[in-house]
C-alpha cells in the first residue's frame, strides 16, 4: 500500500520551486534609431534624419501636404500637414518619435 504523503510532498516541492523561479520583467528598451513611436514626447538631440526621410515617415503615417518643414536648433523637425482633412502641426525628434497637435 502506498502512502499518499509522498506524492503530496513532491507536489508541494514542485510548486514551491516554481514560484521561487519568478523573474522580474525586463526594462523597456528604447526603440532603434528611426523606429520611434507616435505620441511620445519629443526629445531634443542631435537629429541625423534628412528632410526626405522625415517627409517619407510622415507620409507613411498618413500625413499629407507637408509644408514649412524645418529642423529646430534643438534637433526637432517641425512642420504643418494635413491629416484626416484637418491641418495639424507635426514634429519628429532624433529617435524617430512623432507628435501631432
N, C-alpha and C positions, 0 to 999 in steps of 0.2 A: 504494500500500500504506500502510495506517495504522500508526502507531506505537502499541503497546499501553501506552506510558508515559503518554500524555496522559490517557486515561480513568482510569488508576490514580492519577495525580496529582490529578485532580479529585475522585475519591472520597476520597482521603486528606484533602484540604482540607475537604470537606463534613463528614467525621467529626470532624475537629479543631475546626471551627467549632461544631458542635452540642454537643460536650462543654464548650466554653467558655461556653455559654449556660445552664448549670445555675443554678437558683435555690435559695436556702435555704428550708426550709419556714417558713411563717408561724407566729408565736407563737399559741398557742390563745387565743381571745378568751373573756372572761368571759361567761356566759350573760346575756341581757337580764333585767332585773328581773322576777321572778316565774316564771322558767323555769329554776330550779335543777335540780341533779342529785340522784339518790338515792345515799346512801352517802358523799357528800363530807363532810369535816369541817365542822361548824357553826361559823360565824364570828360573833362579837359585832358588833353595829352597830345603827344606827337602823332599826328594823323598822317599815315602814308597812303591813304586811298586817293586815287586820282579822281578828277571830276567825272570822267567817263565811267569809272567803277561805281561812283556814288549814284549817278543817273541810272545806271543799269540796275542797281539794288532797289532804288525807289520804284522803277518801272515794274520789276518783278513783284513788288508788294502792292501793285495796283495804283500807284500814284502817277498821274499824267500831267501834261502841260507844266513841267517844272521850269520855274523862272527864278531869277535873282539868286542863283546858287553860288554861294561864296563860302570859303573857309575862314572862320574867325581866327583871331590871334590866339585863341585857346585851343585851336585844332578841331573845332566842331564845324562840320558842313551844315549850312542853313540855307533854306530857300522857301519858295512858295510853290504849291502844287494843287492839283485838283484830285479829290478822292470822293467817290460816290456822289459826284455832281456838286460838291462843295469845295471852296477854296480853303486850304489849310496851310499852316506853317509846318515845315518839316525840318528835321535835323538828324545828323548821324555822327557819332563820335568815333574815336580811333579804334574802338573794339568792334565796330560794326553795329552797335545798338542804334535803333531808330526810334524817334519820337515824333508824334504829330499832335498839333493842337489847333 
